[in-house]
Each structure stands twice: as C-alpha cells, then as structure tokens.
C-alpha cells in the first residue's frame, strides 16, 4: 500500500525527485548552521536560488545555530513549493531515534502552524548521518500518524519522496503496519 488516510490527511509514499514537487513545502535535512551540505540539500538550494541561503544566513545571525530536532521555515524561492522547512536531523547513535521523532514532529508542527495543507518529506538523517531507511521509516511514519491524530489542524497531505524501490519497500512495510 502506498497511501493511508488518518483524520482526512493522506500519508503517501512516492518514488520520485522531491525537488519538483508542487506541494506547499519541502522538508529537507539540514545542518545546524543551515549551510549547503549533502547532495539533496545542495540540489534543492541550487534550484531554489541564492535568496534562500541569504534567508538562512539571516536566521543563523539571530540564533547562532539550530539544535538537533528543530526546524525553521524559509520561502521556497524558485521552487514550485512555496516554502522550505529546514530540519536538523540527528546522527545515528544513542537517543537518535527520539531526536528523529522530534525532528519529524517539529517539521509537521511548523507546516501546520503556517496553515500549509501539504508537506513533502524525504527520509531524514539517512544521507550522511548513519540511519538506514528501515529505522528511519520506523520512527518517521508512526510520528506522522501520531501528529495527524493528535495535533493536526491544517495538513491534508504528507508525502514521503523516496529515491528507489528498496527505500520505498522499507517505508511501505512500516506504513502497512500502521493500519494493521
């Protein structure tokens, strides 16, 4: 199954490039200084245009750094998505699952509080931070379900963009278990 619905909100799995999504916001992993790093982040920031990094720099000038598990939002620049949510994911290790849960929750909360109707995620913390896709799915999807059931006011669609069939299968297995 590639989609489930909780409280009129779709949680959907998609194999595709996230950079061209037309959803309201793209949630991308970031570092604590909001600098370009990692293949996906660099690709999205390049496509969004230089004004997004300028906006990130303004945020960092005010707060010095973004703690693990926290997220901030900028405009989407030249992307089809109108916003970017930059989330600082944890490195795999002790208490990393709790931090990943917090990163997912805070990304949903920021989008919801901004009255966005749709968010596009990629797996957080798998590119350079040591999580495998299966563990990431086991944390992110139940967190999304919990948020939608307990707190959600505005989100109608949450899409997880995956790069290939093995990633998709790991997320699909967890998604299937959420409805069992």
DONU-389036 format. One record per residue: y, x, z of N, C-alpha, C in turn; residue in three letters. Coordinates in steps of 0.05 Angstrom, whole numbers, plus 5000, padded with zeros to 4 digits. Each point is the difference from the previous one (the first is absolute). Layout:
BEGIN
YXZYXZYXZala;...
END
This chain:
BEGIN
497650175000502449835000502550185000unk;502049934984502450164999502449875013unk;499749765011502349875012499049815022unk;501549995022499649815021502749875007unk;499949775012502549865007499849935030unk;502150085014500349935028502849885004unk;500149765011502649875005501850004975unk;498949934977501549994975501150274991unk;498850225009500850264990497550134988unk;500450094975497850144986500050295008unk;497650115005499550285003498250074977unk;501050174981498650044975499650304995unk;497750074988499450274992500450034970unk;501350214991500650044972499550294993unk;498650054978499750274989502250034979unk;502050155006502350044982502050195012unk;501950084984502250175009502049825016unk;500850095023501849845016502950034990unk;500650214986502850064993501249784982unk;498449854986501149794982499849725011unk;499349975026499749745012502649854999unk;499849744997502349825000500349855026unk;498450095021500349875026502650095012unk;500849865022502650055012500450295010unk;497950125012500350275011497450154996unk;500450264997497750195000500150155027unk;497750005013499750155025498750274993unk;501450225005498950264993500050185024unk;497950175001499850205022502350204997unk;501050095023502250195001499550205022unk;501650214999500150195023502349925018unk;500250125023502049925020502950064991unk;500450164980502750064990500749854974unk;498249834991500449844976500450174975unk;498950235000500350184977497749954979unk;500550084975497949984980497650175009unk;497649885000497650155007497649824992unk;498050134990497649854991500549884972unk;497949994985500149914973501249724996unk;499049815016500949724997502949975007unk;500850115023502849985010501950124979unk;499350244990501750134981500349834974unk;497849894991500049844976501849755004unk;499749875022501649765005503050075003unk;500650215015502850085003501250094973unk;498550134984501050084973500749754984unk;498249815000500449754984502349845012unk;500350005026502149845013502750114995unk;500250274996502650134994501150145024unk;501950184996501150175021501449865022unk;501149764995501549865021498249925024unk;497449984995498249935022499750245020unk;499850244989499950235018502650045015unk;502249934987502650015014500049805023unk;499049764995499849805021498150105023unk;497850124993498250125020501450215017unk;501650174986501450215014502149895020unk;501249784992502049865019498549905025unk;497649894996498549905023499350245018unk;499150224989499250235016502450125014unk;502350004987502450105014500749855025unk;499249745001500549845023497950035022unk;497550034992497849995020498450265002unk;500650204985498650265001497250004988unk;498349825008497449974988498849735007unk;498049924984498649755004497450065014unk;499449885023497550065014497649894985unk;497750115005497549904989499649715008unk;499249844981499649715005502449834994unk;502350124996502549854995500549994970unk;501749814992500749964972502949934998unk;501250084977502749934994500149894971unk;502149854994500149884973502550094985unk;499750054974502250064983500049814976unk;502050014984500049854975497850114982unk;499449874979497950084981501050174977unk;502650024998501150164978499249894973unk;498950174983499349934973497249884998unk;498749955022497349875000500349704994unk;497849884992500049714998500049875027unk;498850135020500149915028502950045010unk;501149815015502750035009500450185024unk;497850055014500150165025497750205001unk;500450215016497950195007499950015030unk;497649975011499650045028498650275003unk;501350185014499050285004498750005027unk;497450055001498650005026498750275005unk;500350095025498950265008497249955011unk;498050094985497249975008499150245017unk;497949965015498950215017498150194985unk;499750245011497850174991497549915014unk;497750034987497549915012499450175024unk;499249875022499350145025500349805023unk;500250115024500149845024502349804998unk;499549755006501949785001501249934972unk;498950124979501149954973499649714991unk;497749885007499649724992502149825012unk;500750045025502149845013502750044986unk;500550254993502650064986500049874972unk;497750004987499849884973500449705002unk;498849885021500449715005503049945004unk;501350175016502949975005501650034974unk;499350194984501450054974499749754982unk;497749894999499549764984501649765011unk;499849965026501449785013503050024996unk;501150245004502950034998501049964971unk;498350084981500749954972500249704994unk;498049865009499949704997502449885014unk;500650085024502149895016502750044986unk;500550244990502650054987500349834975unk;497949984984500249824977500449715007unk;498549915020500249725009502849945011unk;501050185016502749965012502250014979unk;499550134978502050004978499649764981unk;498349815008499549764985498750064972unk;498650224998498650064976497549824998unk;499249934976497749824996497550154992unk;500350254990497650154991500450305004unk;497850125009499950295004497750134985unk;500450234989497950164987499550255016unk;497650035010499250245016498250184983unk;499850255008497850174992498750085026unk;497650115000498850095025501850215013unk;500749965025501750185014498450235011unk;501050244998498850245013497550114987unk;499449924975497650124988500650234981unk;502450024990500550214980499950285012unk;501650055020500150275011499450015030unk;499549775012499949995029497249975012unk;497950014983497350025010498449745004unk;501249774998498549755002498349974975unk;497649895003498649924976500649704995unk;499449914977500749734992498749795018unk;497450055007498649805016501349965027unk;500750225014501349985026502749874997unk;501450074979502749884995499749704997unk;498149914984499649724996499249865026unk;498450135017499149885025502349965020unk;502150154996502449975017502149814987unk;500650064975502249854988499449704996unk;497749944989499549714994499949825025unk;498650085021500149835024502849985012unk;501550214997502849995010501649804984unk;499650014974501449804982499349725007unk;497449955004499149735008501349915026unk;499950185020501249935026502949944998unk;501550164984502949964997500549724987unk;498549954979500449754985499449765019unk;497950025016499249775017501949975024unk;501150225010501549985025503150014997unk;501050144980502950054999501449924974unk;498649994979501249974973501749744998unk;502350034988501849784994500649974970unk;500150224986501049994972498050114979unk;498350185008498250134980498049804989unk;499849994973498149834986497950164986unk;500650254994498050174986500250295011unk;497650115006499850285007497950114981unk;500850194984498150124980499550295008unk;497550084999499350285005499250124973unk;501650194990499550134975498250245004unk;497850004986498050215003499650154973unk;499450265002500050164975497449994984unk;497849935013497550014985497949815013unk;497749984987497949825009498950085028unk;499550255005499150075028501949925022unk;502650044996502049915020499849695002unk;499949874977499949715000497649905016unk;497750124995497549915014500250035030unk;501250235009500450035029501749785012unk;502249934986501749795010498749724997unk;498549964978498749754996497949945022unk;498550205007498049965022501349915026unk;502250125007501449925024501349724997unk;501149954977501249744994498049785002unk;497650044989497849815002499349945029unk;500150205017499349975028502149845016unk;502449994990502149855014499649704999unk;498649914980499649714998497249925010unk;498350195006497349935010500149885028unk;
END
